[in-house]
Amino acid sequence: DDVKKYLDGFRIMYNNLINILNKFEIYEIDCLNKEFDHNTCQALMTEHIDGINPGIVVQVLQKGYMLKDKLLRPALVKVSE
């Protein structure tokens, strides 16, 4: 019961934080399994993966964020070759 209450408290805090960020129009950049966009992402690694076209984001190493239409922090990603 104590662990459940602890986790519920964290979920409430997390949801409140997400609501505040959305209120100020701060959003996470959604780039996983999409074509690499150099305007919002920074490629740190490349990897050849069979069955995946070149230039597709295969892993997000660090999330990126936008403030309305301005880049706050680019997403650091791994891209397929």
All heavy atoms as an XYZ file, in Angstrom:
661
protein
N       0.825     -1.202      0.000
C       0.000      0.000      0.000
C       0.862      1.256      0.000
O       0.528      2.232     -0.676
C      -0.924      0.014      1.212
C      -2.108     -0.933      1.040
O      -2.437     -1.270     -0.109
O      -2.685     -1.320      2.061
N       1.955      1.259      0.767
C       2.816      2.440      0.812
C       3.476      2.704     -0.538
O       3.569      3.855     -0.967
C       3.897      2.273      1.886
C       3.317      2.326      3.293
O       2.236      2.919      3.454
O       3.961      1.785      4.206
N       3.888      1.635     -1.219
C       4.522      1.786     -2.525
C       3.502      2.306     -3.534
O       3.810      3.175     -4.360
C       5.137      0.456     -2.999
C       5.642      0.549     -4.423
C       6.250      0.026     -2.070
N       2.270      1.803     -3.453
C       1.220      2.251     -4.367
C       0.934      3.736     -4.167
O       0.798      4.487     -5.139
C      -0.050      1.431     -4.159
C      -1.150      1.757     -5.155
C      -2.393      0.942     -4.878
C      -3.501      1.219     -5.848
N      -3.896      2.588     -5.954
N       0.870      4.185     -2.948
C       0.627      5.603     -2.663
C       1.792      6.454     -3.167
O       1.586      7.537     -3.716
C       0.439      5.823     -1.162
C      -0.857      5.269     -0.624
C      -0.968      5.492      0.872
C      -2.203      4.840      1.424
N      -2.315      4.997      2.878
N       2.985      5.958     -2.994
C       4.193      6.647     -3.452
C       4.166      6.809     -4.970
O       4.405      7.894     -5.504
C       5.406      5.837     -2.994
C       6.745      6.474     -3.221
C       7.173      7.531     -2.440
C       7.589      5.999     -4.214
C       8.415      8.108     -2.639
C       8.826      6.563     -4.426
C       9.241      7.619     -3.630
O      10.467      8.185     -3.835
N       3.847      5.716     -5.687
C       3.779      5.759     -7.134
C       2.635      6.643     -7.616
O       2.777      7.369     -8.613
C       3.640      4.348     -7.704
C       4.863      3.454     -7.553
C       4.564      2.037     -8.044
C       6.058      4.029     -8.277
N       1.509      6.606     -6.944
C       0.384      7.477     -7.300
C       0.771      8.944     -7.155
O       0.398      9.777     -7.988
C      -0.842      7.172     -6.438
C      -1.510      5.850     -6.813
O      -1.253      5.353     -7.925
O      -2.284      5.331     -5.988
N       1.527      9.275     -6.122
C       1.993     10.641     -5.929
C       2.896     11.089     -7.072
O       2.779     12.213     -7.565
N       3.791     10.213     -7.509
C       4.659     10.547     -8.638
C       3.865     10.713     -9.924
O       4.154     11.599    -10.729
C       5.752      9.493     -8.830
C       6.991      9.799     -8.057
C       7.297      9.082     -6.918
C       7.843     10.815     -8.458
C       8.438      9.372     -6.191
C       8.984     11.108     -7.739
C       9.279     10.390     -6.599
N       2.857      9.868    -10.133
C       2.025      9.993    -11.338
C       1.289     11.331    -11.345
O       1.183     11.974    -12.386
C       1.025      8.848    -11.418
C       1.640      7.553    -11.855
C       0.594      6.479    -12.122
N       1.235      5.198    -12.186
C       1.191      4.272    -11.236
N       0.501      4.474    -10.130
N       1.829      3.136    -11.385
N       0.793     11.743    -10.203
C       0.096     13.029    -10.103
C       1.052     14.175    -10.410
O       0.713     15.087    -11.168
C      -0.554     13.184     -8.707
C      -1.713     12.198     -8.563
C      -1.032     14.608     -8.482
C      -2.245     12.077     -7.149
N       2.247     14.139     -9.837
C       3.230     15.197    -10.108
C       3.623     15.213    -11.579
O       3.735     16.284    -12.194
C       4.474     15.010     -9.233
C       4.242     15.330     -7.775
S       5.747     15.351     -6.780
C       6.310     13.671     -6.908
N       3.832     14.051    -12.173
C       4.196     13.954    -13.584
C       3.099     14.538    -14.464
O       3.371     15.324    -15.376
C       4.474     12.495    -13.955
C       4.748     12.293    -15.423
C       5.989     12.605    -15.954
C       3.768     11.797    -16.272
C       6.251     12.427    -17.301
C       4.014     11.627    -17.621
C       5.256     11.940    -18.122
O       5.495     11.771    -19.461
N       1.846     14.155    -14.201
C       0.724     14.669    -14.989
C       0.582     16.178    -14.842
O       0.280     16.874    -15.813
C      -0.576     13.959    -14.618
C      -0.591     12.523    -15.093
O       0.048     12.182    -16.077
N      -1.312     11.669    -14.382
N       0.797     16.706    -13.636
C       0.737     18.155    -13.429
C       1.825     18.859    -14.220
O       1.583     19.911    -14.830
C       0.855     18.510    -11.947
C      -0.393     18.195    -11.165
O      -1.473     18.078    -11.729
N      -0.251     18.053     -9.863
N       3.025     18.307    -14.229
C       4.130     18.897    -14.984
C       3.825     18.894    -16.476
O       4.033     19.902    -17.165
C       5.431     18.147    -14.708
C       6.651     18.634    -15.467
C       6.974     20.082    -15.121
C       7.841     17.747    -15.165
N       3.314     17.796    -16.995
C       2.960     17.709    -18.418
C       1.875     18.728    -18.757
O       1.938     19.405    -19.789
C       2.509     16.277    -18.785
C       3.670     15.300    -18.632
C       1.929     16.225    -20.197
C       4.863     15.599    -19.507
N       0.886     18.884    -17.886
C      -0.182     19.863    -18.123
C       0.358     21.288    -18.149
O      -0.051     22.101    -18.979
C      -1.285     19.734    -17.074
C      -2.093     18.469    -17.247
O      -2.188     17.922    -18.337
N      -2.672     17.990    -16.163
N       1.286     21.599    -17.264
C       1.889     22.937    -17.239
C       2.690     23.183    -18.514
O       2.591     24.257    -19.132
C       2.775     23.116    -15.988
C       1.903     23.171    -14.735
C       3.630     24.370    -16.100
C       2.681     23.057    -13.441
N       3.474     22.196    -18.936
C       4.259     22.350    -20.165
C       3.343     22.527    -21.380
O       3.604     23.372    -22.244
C       5.186     21.149    -20.360
C       6.318     21.016    -19.350
C       7.077     19.714    -19.570
C       7.253     22.197    -19.405
N       2.266     21.755    -21.447
C       1.318     21.885    -22.555
C       0.624     23.246    -22.533
O       0.344     23.813    -23.588
C       0.286     20.768    -22.523
C       0.885     19.433    -22.916
O       1.912     19.372    -23.578
N       0.255     18.361    -22.487
N       0.352     23.764    -21.347
C      -0.294     25.072    -21.218
C       0.572     26.161    -21.854
O       0.061     27.077    -22.494
C      -0.525     25.382    -19.741
C      -1.130     26.730    -19.473
C      -1.297     26.965    -17.977
C      -1.756     28.375    -17.705
N      -1.845     28.637    -16.263
N       1.887     26.058    -21.705
C       2.806     27.027    -22.286
C       3.299     26.602    -23.673
O       4.241     27.175    -24.208
C       3.988     27.266    -21.349
C       3.597     28.000    -20.105
C       3.450     27.325    -18.903
C       3.345     29.354    -20.146
C       3.080     27.999    -17.754
C       2.967     30.043    -19.007
C       2.834     29.364    -17.807
N       2.657     25.580    -24.234
C       2.935     25.072    -25.581
C       4.374     24.598    -25.747
O       5.043     24.888    -26.733
C       2.573     26.115    -26.637
C       1.091     26.462    -26.626
C       0.717     27.443    -27.713
O       1.075     27.181    -28.874
O       0.083     28.455    -27.387
N       4.844     23.854    -24.746
C       6.152     23.195    -24.816
C       5.884     21.715    -25.060
O       5.206     21.064    -24.271
C       6.960     23.404    -23.526
C       7.211     24.894    -23.309
C       8.262     22.621    -23.574
C       7.845     25.234    -21.991
N       6.403     21.215    -26.200
C       6.101     19.850    -26.603
C       7.368     19.061    -26.897
O       8.355     19.615    -27.368
C       5.225     19.849    -27.863
C       3.895     20.544    -27.652
C       3.685     21.834    -28.101
C       2.874     19.897    -26.981
C       2.479     22.477    -27.904
C       1.662     20.524    -26.776
C       1.465     21.814    -27.242
O       0.277     22.439    -27.028
N       7.284     17.761    -26.661
C       8.366     16.844    -26.999
C       8.380     16.632    -28.511
O       7.323     16.533    -29.141
C       8.130     15.518    -26.283
C       9.145     14.465    -26.568
C       8.810     13.157    -25.885
O       8.139     13.172    -24.850
O       9.218     12.118    -26.425
N       9.556     16.579    -29.091
C       9.690     16.321    -30.525
C       9.479     14.833    -30.759
O      10.184     14.001    -30.190
C      11.074     16.760    -31.038
C      11.241     18.270    -30.866
C      11.257     16.355    -32.493
C      12.641     18.756    -31.128
N       8.500     14.506    -31.592
C       8.193     13.112    -31.908
C       8.922     12.741    -33.196
O       8.522     13.157    -34.280
C       6.685     12.932    -32.079
C       6.303     11.513    -32.376
O       7.043     10.597    -31.972
O       5.256     11.301    -33.027
N      10.012     11.996    -33.080
C      10.823     11.702    -34.267
C      11.128     10.221    -34.442
O      11.669      9.831    -35.477
C      12.111     12.504    -34.238
S      13.091     12.250    -32.765
N      10.803      9.386    -33.493
C      11.120      7.964    -33.572
C      10.386      7.319    -34.745
O       9.179      7.535    -34.941
C      10.742      7.262    -32.270
C      11.132      5.804    -32.149
C      12.648      5.634    -32.239
C      10.639      5.234    -30.845
N      11.116      6.531    -35.545
C      10.596      5.829    -36.719
C      10.101      6.774    -37.803
O       9.262      6.399    -38.615
C       9.484      4.844    -36.336
C       9.977      3.776    -35.401
O      11.100      3.307    -35.524
N       9.153      3.410    -34.442
N      10.601      7.998    -37.805
C      10.265      8.965    -38.845
C      11.539      9.368    -39.568
O      12.641      9.102    -39.098
C       9.593     10.196    -38.229
C       8.262      9.862    -37.594
C       7.578     11.086    -37.093
C       6.243     10.677    -36.482
N       5.557     11.789    -35.884
N      11.369     10.047    -40.694
C      12.526     10.498    -41.452
C      13.303     11.540    -40.649
O      12.719     12.401    -39.996
C      12.066     11.089    -42.782
C      13.202     11.356    -43.728
C      12.726     11.712    -45.115
O      11.665     11.218    -45.522
O      13.439     12.491    -45.768
N      14.632     11.447    -40.708
C      15.497     12.361    -39.975
C      15.295     13.788    -40.462
O      15.318     14.067    -41.657
C      16.967     11.952    -40.166
C      17.942     12.890    -39.538
C      18.110     12.917    -38.168
C      18.696     13.756    -40.310
C      19.022     13.782    -37.578
C      19.603     14.622    -39.736
C      19.762     14.637    -38.361
N      15.070     14.710    -39.536
C      14.906     16.134    -39.845
C      16.019     16.894    -39.138
O      16.026     16.983    -37.910
C      13.533     16.620    -39.375
C      13.297     18.090    -39.644
O      14.108     18.717    -40.352
O      12.294     18.620    -39.135
N      16.928     17.463    -39.920
C      18.071     18.155    -39.327
C      17.672     19.441    -38.607
O      18.464     19.999    -37.866
C      19.127     18.439    -40.395
C      18.708     19.461    -41.402
N      17.905     19.153    -42.461
C      18.969     20.777    -41.472
C      17.685     20.247    -43.159
N      18.325     21.252    -42.587
N      16.447     19.914    -38.806
C      15.980     21.128    -38.130
C      15.604     20.879    -36.673
O      15.637     21.801    -35.860
C      14.789     21.731    -38.863
C      15.161     22.224    -40.242
O      16.189     22.871    -40.417
N      14.341     21.889    -41.217
N      15.225     19.649    -36.356
C      14.783     19.339    -34.991
C      15.588     18.238    -34.318
O      15.414     18.005    -33.124
C      13.299     18.921    -34.988
O      13.134     17.786    -35.839
C      12.404     20.055    -35.445
N      16.445     17.561    -35.081
C      17.216     16.442    -34.532
C      18.698     16.618    -34.816
O      19.089     17.277    -35.770
C      16.765     15.126    -35.162
S      15.044     14.716    -34.865
N      19.502     15.987    -33.972
C      20.948     15.942    -34.167
C      21.351     14.473    -34.135
O      21.117     13.784    -33.148
C      21.651     16.719    -33.067
C      23.148     16.766    -33.225
C      23.812     17.602    -32.143
O      23.153     18.227    -31.325
N      25.125     17.590    -32.141
N      21.940     14.010    -35.239
C      22.350     12.611    -35.339
C      23.691     12.423    -34.650
O      24.663     13.089    -34.967
C      22.443     12.188    -36.795
N      23.728     11.520    -33.683
C      24.968     11.200    -32.995
C      25.584      9.907    -33.512
O      26.794      9.720    -33.425
C      24.722     11.064    -31.491
C      24.303     12.328    -30.749
C      24.131     12.020    -29.277
C      25.324     13.419    -30.932
N      24.734      9.020    -34.039
C      25.200      7.718    -34.495
C      24.429      7.317    -35.747
O      23.314      7.780    -35.962
C      24.931      6.630    -33.445
C      25.444      6.878    -32.091
S      24.613      5.702    -31.016
C      25.898      5.191    -29.994
N      25.041      6.433    -36.511
C      24.340      5.775    -37.606
C      24.541      4.275    -37.453
O      25.527      3.831    -36.858
C      24.855      6.238    -38.976
O      26.234      5.922    -39.080
C      24.629      7.723    -39.189
N      23.603      3.529    -37.997
C      23.701      2.070    -37.915
C      22.968      1.470    -39.101
O      21.886      1.945    -39.466
C      23.069      1.567    -36.614
C      23.142      0.075    -36.434
C      22.531     -0.400    -35.128
O      22.025      0.428    -34.358
O      22.561     -1.602    -34.895
N      23.564      0.466    -39.708
C      22.901     -0.246    -40.801
C      21.967     -1.285    -40.191
O      22.400     -2.157    -39.431
C      23.915     -0.926    -41.720
C      23.258     -1.724    -42.795
N      22.639     -1.126    -43.870
C      23.093     -3.052    -42.934
C      22.116     -2.072    -44.636
N      22.393     -3.253    -44.089
N      20.696     -1.186    -40.548
C      19.696     -2.147    -40.066
C      18.950     -2.665    -41.281
O      18.374     -1.891    -42.049
C      18.717     -1.489    -39.071
C      19.481     -0.928    -37.878
C      17.654     -2.477    -38.629
C      18.639     -0.146    -36.905
N      18.972     -3.988    -41.469
C      18.277     -4.604    -42.597
C      16.779     -4.349    -42.491
O      16.190     -4.451    -41.412
C      18.534     -6.113    -42.631
C      19.990     -6.435    -42.942
O      20.622     -5.630    -43.654
O      20.476     -7.477    -42.474
N      16.170     -4.007    -43.620
C      14.726     -3.813    -43.668
C      14.271     -2.408    -43.326
O      13.074     -2.138    -43.346
N      15.192     -1.510    -42.998
C      14.828     -0.129    -42.683
C      15.530      0.782    -43.681
O      16.736      0.659    -43.906
C      15.208      0.250    -41.239
C      14.410     -0.605    -40.255
C      14.953      1.726    -40.983
C      14.684     -0.301    -38.806
N      14.771      1.673    -44.282
C      15.321      2.606    -45.263
C      16.333      3.539    -44.614
O      16.204      3.876    -43.439
C      14.206      3.431    -45.899
C      13.273      2.591    -46.736
O      13.668      1.553    -47.251
N      12.042      3.025    -46.868
N      17.307      4.011    -45.373
C      18.275      4.978    -44.841
C      17.593      6.294    -44.468
O      16.629      6.714    -45.100
C      19.239      5.191    -46.004
C      19.054      4.027    -46.902
C      17.652      3.582    -46.726
N      18.104      6.935    -43.424
C      17.593      8.243    -43.010
C      16.414      8.196    -42.065
O      15.770      9.207    -41.822
N      16.140      7.030    -41.496
C      15.040      6.886    -40.540
C      15.614      6.873    -39.130
O      16.607      6.207    -38.851
C      14.239      5.586    -40.788
C      13.688      5.558    -42.213
C      13.120      5.415    -39.774
C      12.679      6.646    -42.524
N      14.980      7.602    -38.225
C      15.406      7.634    -36.822
C      15.020      6.303    -36.180
O      13.844      5.939    -36.146
C      14.756      8.815    -36.063
C      15.108      8.766    -34.594
C      15.184     10.145    -36.676
N      16.011      5.565    -35.693
C      15.759      4.248    -35.109
C      15.814      4.257    -33.579
O      15.316      3.334    -32.941
C      16.716      3.177    -35.672
C      16.449      2.955    -37.146
C      18.160      3.546    -35.439
N      16.430      5.290    -32.995
C      16.505      5.365    -31.535
C      16.679      6.818    -31.121
O      17.433      7.562    -31.725
C      17.682      4.541    -31.009
C      17.770      4.498    -29.511
C      18.951      3.656    -29.030
O      19.748      3.155    -29.824
N      19.061      3.497    -27.740
N      15.939      7.205    -30.080
C      16.086      8.538    -29.510
C      16.951      8.410    -28.268
O      16.594      7.717    -27.322
C      14.712      9.152    -29.154
C      14.890     10.504    -28.490
C      13.841      9.278    -30.391
N      18.110      9.057    -28.286
C      19.036      8.973    -27.171
C      18.735     10.025    -26.105
O      18.965      9.802    -24.918
C      20.477      9.122    -27.681
C      20.865      8.114    -28.755
C      22.199      8.483    -29.375
C      20.914      6.720    -28.184
N      18.243     11.184    -26.544
C      17.831     12.244    -25.619
C      16.676     12.991    -26.277
O      16.764     13.388    -27.438
C      18.994     13.206    -25.345
C      18.646     14.298    -24.370
C      19.858     15.189    -24.075
O      20.990     14.868    -24.404
N      19.598     16.309    -23.457
N      15.594     13.163    -25.548
C      14.419     13.824    -26.089
C      14.713     15.286    -26.398
O      15.509     15.927    -25.722
C      13.258     13.757    -25.096
C      12.762     12.361    -24.844
C      11.643     12.381    -23.827
C      11.164     10.977    -23.516
N      10.079     10.995    -22.531
N      14.037     15.795    -27.414
C      14.130     17.197    -27.777
C      12.799     17.877    -27.530
O      11.756     17.223    -27.444
N      12.820     19.206    -27.442
C      11.609     19.949    -27.108
C      11.461     21.196    -27.965
O      12.452     21.825    -28.358
C      11.622     20.344    -25.628
C      11.577     19.147    -24.721
C      12.747     18.585    -24.224
C      10.373     18.542    -24.394
C      12.716     17.468    -23.412
C      10.333     17.421    -23.590
C      11.505     16.897    -23.097
O      11.476     15.780    -22.300
N      10.203     21.550    -28.249
C       9.849     22.750    -28.997
C       9.014     23.658    -28.099
O       8.210     23.193    -27.298
C       9.002     22.395    -30.227
C       9.654     21.481    -31.224
S      10.888     22.273    -32.231
C       9.912     23.373    -33.208
N       9.222     24.962    -28.246
C       8.379     25.972    -27.607
C       7.632     26.646    -28.736
O       8.214     27.405    -29.509
C       9.217     26.996    -26.838
C       8.483     28.219    -26.308
C       7.391     27.813    -25.326
C       9.440     29.183    -25.643
N       6.359     26.288    -28.873
C       5.532     26.706    -30.007
C       6.242     26.276    -31.280
O       6.303     25.092    -31.569
C       5.238     28.192    -29.954
C       4.425     28.568    -28.718
C       4.118     30.020    -28.654
C       3.399     30.299    -27.344
N       3.083     31.688    -27.161
N       6.809     27.195    -32.045
C       7.503     26.815    -33.273
C       9.013     27.022    -33.178
O       9.726     26.933    -34.167
C       6.948     27.593    -34.460
C       7.127     29.092    -34.308
O       7.377     29.550    -33.184
O       7.018     29.807    -35.322
N       9.516     27.256    -31.973
C      10.952     27.461    -31.764
C      11.576     26.223    -31.121
O      10.980     25.598    -30.259
C      11.208     28.672    -30.875
C      10.753     29.967    -31.488
C      11.027     31.124    -30.569
C      10.504     32.407    -31.188
N      10.672     33.539    -30.292
N      12.788     25.920    -31.539
C      13.504     24.771    -31.000
C      14.150     25.128    -29.665
O      14.922     26.073    -29.578
C      14.583     24.325    -31.993
C      15.399     23.111    -31.616
C      14.519     21.870    -31.592
C      16.538     22.931    -32.603
N      13.783     24.400    -28.616
C      14.428     24.583    -27.312
C      15.686     23.731    -27.216
O      16.737     24.188    -26.795
C      13.480     24.206    -26.178
C      12.347     25.154    -25.871
C      11.480     24.588    -24.758
C      12.875     26.511    -25.482
N      15.534     22.452    -27.582
C      16.658     21.520    -27.534
C      16.426     20.461    -28.607
O      15.347     19.860    -28.667
C      16.727     20.849    -26.159
C      17.857     19.839    -26.047
C      18.013     19.305    -24.659
N      16.993     18.303    -24.381
C      16.858     17.694    -23.214
N      17.661     18.000    -22.216
N      15.930     16.809    -23.033
N      17.420     20.214    -29.475
C      17.224     19.181    -30.493
C      17.246     17.787    -29.871
O      17.865     17.562    -28.835
C      18.422     19.373    -31.425
C      19.463     19.999    -30.576
C      18.727     20.844    -29.569
N      16.542     16.880    -30.508
C      16.564     15.485    -30.086
C      17.869     14.867    -30.561
O      18.288     15.078    -31.699
C      15.380     14.738    -30.675
N      18.538     14.130    -29.707
C      19.757     13.415    -30.067
C      19.359     12.001    -30.455
O      18.752     11.285    -29.661
C      20.740     13.411    -28.900
C      21.111     14.791    -28.346
C      22.088     14.652    -27.180
C      21.702     15.679    -29.416
N      19.696     11.601    -31.699
C      19.141     10.374    -32.247
C      20.189      9.500    -32.930
O      21.288      9.954    -33.254
C      18.026     10.707    -33.266
C      16.876     11.426    -32.602
C      18.548     11.510    -34.436
N      19.788      8.237    -33.164
C      20.551      7.300    -33.975
C      19.758      7.108    -35.265
O      18.546      6.899    -35.222
C      20.695      5.953    -33.273
C      21.511      4.946    -34.062
C      21.396      3.523    -33.537
C      22.086      3.343    -32.220
N      22.106      1.912    -31.816
N      20.451      7.197    -36.403
C      19.789      7.160    -37.710
C      20.267      5.934    -38.486
O      21.436      5.559    -38.401
C      20.099      8.454    -38.502
C      19.400      8.454    -39.838
C      19.702      9.680    -37.698
N      19.359      5.343    -39.260
C      19.737      4.192    -40.082
C      20.516      4.660    -41.306
O      20.294      5.734    -41.836
C      18.479      3.426    -40.528
O      17.668      4.253    -41.328
N      21.457      3.803    -41.749
C      22.273      4.104    -42.951
C      21.614      3.533    -44.169
O      21.159      2.438    -44.178
C      23.660      3.492    -42.825
C      24.482      4.036    -41.732
C      25.880      3.442    -41.717
O      26.051      2.263    -42.068
O      26.796      4.171    -41.353
